[in-house]
Amino acid sequence: MLNQRSQLGLWAATALTALVGLVNLWSAITPGLPHRVAWVKEFFPVELRIGAHVFAALSGFFLLLLAANLLRRKRVAWGLAVGLLVISILSHLVKGLDIEESLLSLVLLGQLLWLRPVFTAQSDRPSILQGLRVLVGALLFTLAYSTLGFWALDRHYAAPFSLPEAVGQTLAMFFTADNGGLVPTTRFGQYFANSIYIVGGVTLLYAAWMLFRPVIFRGEASEAERQQAKAIVDQHGQSSLARFALLDDKSYYFSPAGQTVIAYVAKGRGAIALGDPIGPDPDRQAAMVGFRDFCAKNDWHPAFYQTLPDALALYQSLGFQTLKIGEEAIVDLHQFTLEGKPGRNLRTAVNKFTKQGYRVQVYAPPIGDDLLAELRAISDDWLEAMEGAEKKFSLGWFDPNYLRDCDIAVVENDQGIPVAFANLVSEYQLNEATIDLMRHRRDVEHGAMDFLFVFLMQHCQAQGYDSFNLGLVALSGVGDLPEAPRLEKGMHYLYDHLNSIYNFQGLRAYKDKFHPRWEPRYFVYPRLGELPEVVMALVRADSGDRLQDYFGAQFLSTALTNGLKRLAHAVPIVLSLGLFALSIWAISSELHQHQPGDILRSIGEISAWALAGAIALTALNYAFLTGYDTLAARFVRQPLPYAKTALVAAISYGISNSVGLALLSGSAIRYRFYTAWGLSPGKIAQIIAFCNLSFWLGLFAVGGLVFTVEPLSVPSLLHLPFQTAHPLGILFLAITVAYLWLTTLSRRSINIRGRVLPHLPPGLALSQIAITSCDWALAAAVLYTLLPAHPDLSYGIFFGSYLLAQIAGVISNVPGGLGVFETVLILLISPPIPSDQLLGALLVYRLVYYFLPLLVGVGLLALYELRRRRHRVKGIKLS
C-alpha cells in the first residue's frame, strides 16, 4: 500500500497531467506572442514550427487520456507520459518560445521522475470498453480543438465565428467538399484548417486501434503458463470450476513455490479469481497472500468467486470478507433412481420421449466439425430465444476448440436430427461429473431436457462416477438463517422479489426434481468499500464486457432491453435509408443537368449486339453463381444433383440480388429448399456460411488484383488518407493469401471472436476463389458491354470502379444497392463517360442483370411450389 505522501503526490501528478493536456490544447491553437515568434523564425523553418503546433495538440490529447491511468499507477502510462512531456517541452519552445507552457511540462516531468517507484501496475487487458472510451475522447478532443480554434482565430478568416458558428464550421470541415466555404486570410489560418484533419485523423486512428486491439491482442496467458496451469489442475483440481480455470479468458498467478495456481480475470480495478486456489493444501495460504500482494502492485482489488466452505476461515484470517452467494446442486449417483414415487415425474418424461422415437447419443472427443456445426445451430437458436448472449468466466461457452475435447450428449428426434445437447466436464481428482452447456431448439417438446439429464445421470452411473453436479443456483439459501449478516439478508430480499426477472426460485425448483444435496458457495472480497468495484469486475468478466446483458433485461426491464434491441436493428435501416436518400439526391442533381430525352437517346444508342452480349454474359454469370451451392454441398459432404443446387442458386441469387439483404432473403430460400431435401439445420447453416464467405473471398481476390495492378484514383473530396486504391489492393491480396495459407496449414475450423471460419481443403478453397472471381468479373462485364467505348476507360479501370461501387451498395443494404451503386459509379467514371450515357447504360443494366433474373427466380419458385403442392395432394414426396 502507498504511504500518504506518495498518495498525495500521485493525485497531484494526475491533476497536473490533465492540466498540461488542456494547456497544450489551447497553446496549439494560438499563434504565440509576436516578438517571440519573430525571434524563433530566425532559427526554425515554418514547416517545423507548424509541426510543433500539431505535436503540442496531439501530446495534449494523449496526456488527457493517460491521466486516469497514472492515477492507477500504470507503468506503461508513466513511460508514455514522460516521453510526451519531453515532446511537449520541445514543441512549445520550437513553435513560439512558449516558456511558460514548457516550464509547466518540466515541473510535471520532474514530479513523475520522482514518483517513478510508485508506478508498478501492469496495463489493463485490451477491451472494447477501453476502445469506446478512447473513441468518445477522440471525438470530443477533435471537436474542442477545431471549435476553440475557429472561435479564437476568427481574425485569420474572411468571416468571424461565434461559438455556435465555430461548431458548425468544425462539422463542415468533415462533411462538405469545400470545407463549408472557409476562406483563410493568413498563413496561420490555412495551417490551422489543415491541422484539423491531422489531429482528427491521428486521434480517430488511435481510437480505431484501441477498438480493434482486443481482436488482435487478447492479453492472454502465455503457452508456458497454460501448460503449467494445466499440469497443476490435472494433479490437484477437485471442483466443478477446475476445467473452466483452463479456458482462454483466464490469466494465471502462481504461488512463490510454483505449486499452486490462481486463475483470474482482471477488469477495471478488480481481479476476480475463479474458485479457490488450486494446489496442495500447505501451499494455499502462500498463494492467497502472494495473489493479494500481486493485485496491490497492479492497483487491483482481489476477490474469489464461488469458493468452497472449507477455506473460509483461512480467507478471514488474512483479512478478507466472505459472502454467501448461492448453493450448488449435487446429485448422489449411488442413490439416484427412477423407481418409486420420487422418480415418477422423471420416469414419465423418459417413457414419453422413448415412445416417440427420441434417443440420446453420447459423442466422445475429438468432436468432428460436422457435429459442431449442428450444435452451433441449436446453440444460436437457444440464445436467440433466451434473448441473451454467451456467459463466460465461471461457465464454458460455445467455443469449438473447447467443445471438441468434451463428451457431448445429443438428443436426436425420430428422424435423427439433433434437437438438444449438453456437454460434460471432468472434475479431475474429484470423482464427479459436471454439466456445462445445456441448450435446445426453441420448438422442442417440453420435457426434452429432463429426458437428457436422466440419461446423463444414468450414463455417469454406469461410468462409475460418485456424483453429478447440476451447477449453481444464485442466491439460493442466502440469508435464510437468523444469524446471517445483514448484507446476505438484503440479498435474500432480492431472491424473493426479483424472481419474475431472474427466475432464481424456478431454477431451484427445477433442479430439486433430481433430489440433489445443496452445498453453499461464497464470494470472498477485501473490504465492504471495495465490494462495488469487484462486483462490477465480476459482471464484466461473466458477460465478456457485455454490460447490457445485465443492465438491460435484468436491472432495467425486459421491455427496455427489447426497445434497445429494436433500436439497434433500426439504426442500420435508418442509415441505409439516409444513404439511399443521399444517393437519390445525387442522381437527381445529375438528371437535372440533362433532359429525359437525352437519357432515352443514350439508351437507344446501345446496339442490339451490345444488349445481346449483356444478356449472354448475365446468363453465363448466373451459371457460375450455381457453383456457390454446388461447392457448398461438397463442403458439407451432402452430395446433391447439380440440377438441385443450380435451382436453389438461381432462385436465391435472382431474388436476393434485387431484393437486398441477401443474408436474409437468400438464406430463407436455401433453408426452405434444403430442409425439403432432408438436410439438417446445421448443414444448411454451413452451406449459407460457405456461400457468404465465398462472396467476399471473390471480392478480395479480384479486388486485390485489380486495385494493385490498375490503382484507381480516390476522389479528393472523400478526405481518405490515400490517393489511390493501391493500399486497398494490397490489403485484399493479403487477406486472400492468408486465407489460402490457413486452409493449407490448419486442419480445424478457426474461431475468431465467436465467428467460425470453416476449414476447407486447399483444392476446394482454390475452386471457391476461382468461381467467385469469375462471378465478379462477369457481372462487371455486363455493364461494361453496355457502355460506349472510350479510350480512357479500359476494362481494368472500369472493373475497379465497379467493385468500389458494389462494395458501397452491399454495405448500404439498400435493395440491389439501388442509387448507392449508381452514385459511386457516376463519381468515379463520369468523366470520361458522359453522365447521360452512363445513366442510360445503368438503367438498361438494372433491367438485364437484376430485373430479368428476378423474374426468372420468382417464376422458378412459383413453378416449384405449384409442383410441390400438386404432388402433396397426390401423396407423392417431391425430392
C-alpha positions, 0 to 999 in steps of 0.5 A: 500500500502507498504511504500518504505522501506518495498518495498525495503526490500521485493525485497531484501528478494526475491533476497536473497531467490533465492540466498540461493536456488542456494547456497544450490544447489551447497553446496549439491553437494560438499563434504565440506572442509576436516578438517571440515568434519573430525571434524563433523564425530566425532559427526554425523553418515554418514547416517545423514550427507548424509541426510543433503546433500539431505535436503540442495538440496531439501530446495534449490529447494523449496526456488527457487520456493517460491521466486516469491511468497514472492515477492507477499507477500504470507503468506503461502510462508513466513511460508514455507520459514522460516521453510526451512531456519531453515532446511537449517541452520541445514543441512549445519552445520550437513553435513560439518560445512558449516558456511558460507552457514548457516550464509547466511540462518540466515541473510535471516531468520532474514530479513523475521522475520522482514518483517513478517507484510508485508506478508498478501496475501492469496495463489493463487487458485490451477491451472494447470498453477501453476502445469506446472510451478512447473513441468518445475522447477522440471525438470530443478532443477533435471537436474542442480543438477545431471549435476553440480554434475557429472561435479564437482565430476568427481574425485569420478568416474572411468571416468571424465565428461565434461559438455556435458558428465555430461548431458548425464550421468544425462539422463542415470541415468533415462533411462538405467538399469545400470545407463549408466555404472557409476562406483563410486570410493568413498563413496561420489560418490555412495551417490551422484548417489543415491541422484539423484533419491531422489531429482528427485523423491521428486521434480517430486512428488511435481510437480505431486501434484501441477498438480493434486491439482486443481482436488482435491482442487478447492479453492472454496467458502465455503457452508456458503458463497454460501448460503449467496451469494445466499440469497443476489442475490435472494433479490437484483440481477437485471442483466443478470450476477446475476445467473452466480455470483452463479456458482462454479468458483466464490469466494465471498467478502462481504461488512463490513455490510454483505449486499452486495456481490462481486463475483470474480475470482482471477488469477495471480495478478488480481481479476476480479469481475463479474458485479457490486456489488450486494446489496442495493444501500447505501451499494455499495460504502462500498463494492467497497472500502472494495473489493479494500482494500481486493485485496491490502492485497492479492497483487491483482489488482481489476477490474469489468467486464461488469458493468452497466452505472449507477455506473460509476461515483461512480467507478471514484470517488474512483479512478478507470478507466472505459472502454467501452467494448461492448453493450448488446442486449435487446429485448422489449417483449411488442413490439416484433412481427412477423407481418409486414415487420420487422418480415418477415425474422423471420416469414419465418424461423418459417413457414419453420421449422413448415412445416417440422415437427420441434417443440420446447419443453420447459423442466422445472427443475429438468432436468432428466439425460436422457435429459442431456445426449442428450444435452451433445451430441449436446453440444460436437458436437457444440464445436467440430465444433466451434473448441473451448472449454467451456467459463466460468466466465461471461457465464454458461457452460455445467455443469449438476448440473447447467443445471438441475435447468434451463428451457431448450428449445429443438428443436426436428426434425420430428422424435423427436430427439433433434437437438438444445437447449438453456437454460434460466436464471432468472434475479431475481428482474429484470423482464427479461429473459436471454439466456445462452447456445445456441448450435446445431448439426453441420448438422442442417438446417440453420435457426434452431436457429432463429426458437428457439429464436422466440419461446423463445421470444414468450414463455417469452411473454406469461410468462409475462416477460418485456424483453429478453436479447440476451447477449453481443456483444464485442466491439460493439459501442466502440469508435464510438463517437468523444469524446471517449478516445483514448484507446476505439478508438484503440479498435474500430480499432480492431472491424473493422479489426479483424472481419474475426477472431472474427466475432464481426460485424456478431454477431451484425448483427445477433442479430439486426434481433430481433430489440433489444435496445443496452445498453453499458457495461464497464470494470472498472480497477485501473490504465492504468499500471495495465490494462495488468495484469487484462486483462490477469486475465480476459482471464484466468478466461473466458477460465478456464486457457485455454490460447490457446483458445485465443492465438491460433485461435484468436491472432495467426491464425486459421491455427496455432491453427489447426497445434497445434491441429494436433500436439497434436493428433500426439504426442500420435501416435508418442509415441505409435509408439516409444513404439511399436518400443521399444517393437519390439526391445525387442522381437527381442533381445529375438528371437535372443537368440533362433532359429525359430525352437525352437519357432515352437517346443514350439508351437507344444508342446501345446496339442490339449486339451490345444488349445481346452480349449483356444478356449472354454474359448475365446468363453465363454469370448466373451459371457460375453463381450455381457453383456457390451451392454446388461447392457448398454441398461438397463442403458439407459432404451432402452430395446433391444433383447439380440440377438441385443446387443450380435451382436453389442458386438461381432462385436465391441469387435472382431474388436476393440480388434485387431484393437486398439483404441477401443474408436474409432473403437468400438464406430463407430460400436455401433453408426452405429448399434444403430442409425439403431435401432432408438436410439438417439445420446445421448443414444448411447453416454451413452451406449459407456460411460457405456461400457468404464467405465465398462472396467476399473471398471473390471480392478480395481476390479480384479486388486485390488484383485489380486495385494493385495492378490498375490503382484507381484514383480516390476522389479528393473530396472523400478526405481518405488518407490515400490517393489511390486504391493501391493500399486497398489492393494490397490489403485484399491480396493479403487477406486472400493469401492468408486465407489460402495459407490457413486452409493449407496449414490448419486442419480445424475450423478457426474461431475468431471472436465467436465467428467460425471460419470453416476449414476447407481443403486447399483444392476446394478453397482454390475452386471457391476463389476461382468461381467467385472471381469469375462471378465478379468479373462477369457481372462487371462485364455486363455493364461494361458491354453496355457502355460506349467505348472510350479510350480512357476507360479500359476494362481494368479501370472500369472493373475497379470502379465497379467493385468500389461501387458494389462494395458501397451498395452491399454495405448500404443494404439498400435493395440491389444497392439501388442509387448507392451503386449508381452514385459511386459509379457516376463519381468515379467514371463520369468523366470520361463517360458522359453522365447521360450515357452512363445513366442510360447504360445503368438503367438498361443494366438494372433491367438485364442483370437484376430485373430479368433474373428476378423474374426468372427466380420468382417464376422458378419458385412459383413453378416449384411450389405449384409442383410441390403442392400438386404432388402433396395432394397426390401423396407423392414426396417431391425430392 
